[in-house]
Amino acid sequence: MLCGQGVALALALSGCDRQAPSSEPEVAAPSRPTLAFAPLPPRAQDTPGLSETQALALRRRVEEKWRAMERRDFGAVYEYTTPNYRKVFTKPMFLNKFGPGIRWELTGIRILHYDASAGIASVGVRVMTGPPEGSSSAPGFSVTDTVKEKWLLIDGEWWNNAK
């Protein structure tokens, strides 16, 4: 299925891969401003070795990153990238990835897979995208899509594997 230029642009700007829709039920992100998640476990067959504590911490980090995206606080988003990414790419370089024309709204988070031996989790992030509030371009237009992110567990903390 082809998607509109707005979604493609949003995905390109966010550095996320597209994820095909799944028949699995989605874990809804909590309403603002709470960052706590109800203890809803990921699909057990896809996440062996991921403790409930690790899953909750991962969901919290994913939500915090996307709430920063909603606020367009890309400096804060940069702080969720891996330490190795930040050694190679400076904050100004990272900030240049984002343009003024996309609005994001987090609508759900689901842990899709966890590789315990590598400490890597695949996370499906359900996001509604559209033009900024008050924009004259396509007012009221929005598209909901699921983007797939990789998160690495390094020294007990989850980090986004930005591209």
C-alpha atoms as one frame of an Amber mdcrd trajectory, in Angstrom:
protein
   0.000   0.000   0.000   1.344   3.424  -0.903   1.175   6.164   1.658   0.891
   9.914   1.195   3.877  12.197   1.009   3.138  13.504   4.520   3.559  10.072
   6.097   6.650   9.305   4.040   8.133  12.643   5.048   7.243  12.108   8.700
   8.861   8.682   8.673  11.961   9.973   6.924  12.283  12.865   9.357  11.787
  10.656  12.375  14.377   8.110  11.202  11.918   5.227  11.636  11.109   2.239
   9.425   7.551   1.457   8.422   5.937  -1.541  10.058   3.146  -3.515   8.436
  -0.120  -3.496  10.386  -0.554  -6.415  12.743  -3.607  -8.299  13.867  -2.266
  -8.222  17.450  -4.002  -5.793  19.795  -2.038  -2.623  20.436  -1.027  -1.326
  23.848  -2.385   2.207  24.024  -0.128   4.943  25.340  -1.481   6.490  28.535
  -3.124   9.874  28.407  -0.954  12.918  29.037   0.913  13.852  31.233   1.362
  10.485  32.938   4.446   8.529  31.896   3.611   5.393  33.855   2.303   2.374
  31.989  -0.085  -0.254  33.208   1.792  -3.552  33.540   0.667  -4.953  30.191
   3.178  -7.591  29.100   4.456  -7.814  25.540   3.643 -10.918  23.506   5.524
 -13.596  25.465   6.581 -15.624  22.423   8.400 -12.589  20.971  10.096 -11.326
  24.127  11.780 -14.181  25.994  14.266 -12.841  28.522  12.572  -9.438  28.849
  11.450  -8.879  32.422   8.322  -6.924  33.259  10.543  -4.238  34.821  12.622
  -3.955  31.627   9.468  -3.846  29.474   7.973  -1.055  31.578  11.241   0.905
  31.485  11.399   0.470  27.693   7.819   1.666  27.210   8.515   4.659  29.449
  11.619   5.646  27.422   9.774   5.217  24.105   6.903   7.362  25.355   9.224
  10.069  26.715  11.040  10.240  23.353   7.778  10.545  21.405   6.318  13.122
  23.798   9.450  15.180  23.048   8.734  14.664  19.319   5.192  15.970  19.885
   6.620  19.075  21.577   9.147  19.389  18.742  11.903  19.322  21.383  14.444
  17.613  19.139  17.271  18.399  21.534  15.502  16.176  24.071  14.922  13.510
  21.382  18.688  13.517  20.731  19.279  12.582  24.376  17.472   9.255  23.786
  19.911   8.198  21.034  22.642   5.701  21.886  25.880   6.975  23.404  27.771
   5.728  20.317  25.416   7.654  18.008  26.075  10.833  19.994  29.844  10.257
  19.697  29.555  10.287  15.900  26.689  12.737  15.290  26.640  16.078  17.081
  23.413  17.606  18.328  23.413  20.271  15.550  23.784  17.499  12.950  20.847
  15.644  14.509  18.693  18.771  14.708  19.176  19.359  10.954  17.169  16.179
  10.276  13.904  17.854  11.267  11.843  20.371   9.340   9.026  22.638  10.469
   6.147  20.906   8.706   5.176  17.754  10.630   3.058  17.227  13.749   3.243
  13.916  15.633   0.869  12.424  18.184   1.729   9.190  19.971  -1.245   6.814
  20.067   0.264   3.446  21.038   3.368   1.446  21.895   3.942  -2.285  21.531
   7.112  -4.300  22.076   7.323  -6.540  19.014  10.445  -8.578  19.684  13.332
  -8.793  22.120  16.716 -10.416  21.475  18.092 -11.021  24.958  21.539 -12.075
  23.716  22.001  -8.742  21.904  19.926  -6.564  24.253  17.879  -5.222  21.314
  14.133  -4.642  21.314  11.948  -3.915  18.289   9.123  -1.559  19.200   6.047
  -0.672  17.171   5.100   2.955  17.768   1.637   4.021  16.588   1.776   7.680
  15.574  -0.710  10.082  14.032   0.974  12.600  11.738  -0.253  15.732  10.058
   0.528  19.375   9.408   1.279  21.606  12.399  -1.656  23.043  14.351  -2.950
  26.204  12.703  -1.373  25.306   9.369  -3.255  26.279   6.236  -1.972  23.188
   4.398  -4.558  20.396   4.600  -6.253  21.552   7.812  -7.585  18.661   9.861
  -5.679  16.108   7.772  -3.864  13.371   9.664  -2.633   9.845   9.010  -2.064
   7.129  11.570   0.777   4.700  10.985   3.008   2.323  12.923   6.743   2.944
  12.818   9.276   0.371  13.917  12.173   1.404  16.142  15.141  -0.491  17.554
  16.035   0.153  21.194  19.259  -1.091  22.797  19.678  -2.025  26.444  23.062
  -0.606  27.486  24.193  -0.712  31.122  20.595  -1.086  32.302  19.201   1.872
  30.259  17.243   1.810  27.003  18.583   3.874  24.084  17.026   4.542  20.682
  19.086   3.234  17.779  18.625   6.347  15.608  19.545   6.261  11.940
